[in-house]
Amino acid sequence: MLWIYYALIKSNEGLLIIINAAGCVIETIYIVVFITYAPKKAKLFTAKILLLLNVGVFGLILLLTMLLTHGEKRVVSLGWVCVAFSVSVFVAPLSIIRRVVQTRSVEYMPFSLSLTLTLSAVVWFLYGLLIKDKYVALPNVLGFTFGVVQMGLYMFYMNAKPVAGEGKEAKLRPAAEDQALVVDVSKLATMQEKSSSYSEVHPVTEMATAYAAVPRNCAVEAAAAAPETEVAVDMPRNLEVAAAV
């Protein structure tokens, strides 16, 4: 919105109007989709940001530049405002760079996005030089720098082992992934021998307590651990149901 306003004030800037108008349409679609599917708290926060920036800040800039500046001074003032906001956009990925360094994982920083932003910064910088517009060229120097840094970090950490407890993979990792399964064959056999007494004398809750500590695949593990020991591995069906309850 700011670049469209700048291009309208400055003559012969049709390309800035076209590309930023298309950008406004695409970004508006993104925001609408986000508000449609986001949780209620996120919707309220997004609505506040929209009112603050797109209405409040932009309206204030529009009002001040129209009332307090005229002619070339208005173009210069608005140009520096556009530079400030463009720099803030390029500085935003610093949080992602920090996360990559801390977690040693590049899952939050796609290489294709970094490459595209870098190429975009190069093209806009060259365009600013050709039309001799420093307000277009200057912020893209910073954009190119951050783009190169991001791609360098990606190449450096792409094969690195992520820090334990960080990243999506760590969240999805089972808690007892590396724990060994140990089955006491003698206890298993003893429980098998007492199965009839459990079913006739003891209540269901006591039976469930007795068998709750036995893994579901205990029969397979017991057979693998002691192939020469004869163990009745098939529990009565009623005991399995009771243990599950």
Secondary structure as UniProt FT lines:
FT   HELIX           2..9
FT   HELIX           14..37
FT   HELIX           40..49
FT   HELIX           50..57
FT   HELIX           58..68
FT   HELIX           71..91
FT   TURN            92..93
FT   HELIX           94..103
FT   TURN            107..108
FT   HELIX           111..130
FT   TURN            131..132
FT   HELIX           134..157
FT   TURN            158..159
FT   TURN            164..165
FT   HELIX           167..172
FT   TURN            175..178
FT   HELIX           185..193
FT   HELIX           195..200
FT   HELIX           204..212
FT   TURN            216..217
FT   HELIX           218..225
FT   TURN            227..228
FT   HELIX           237..244
//
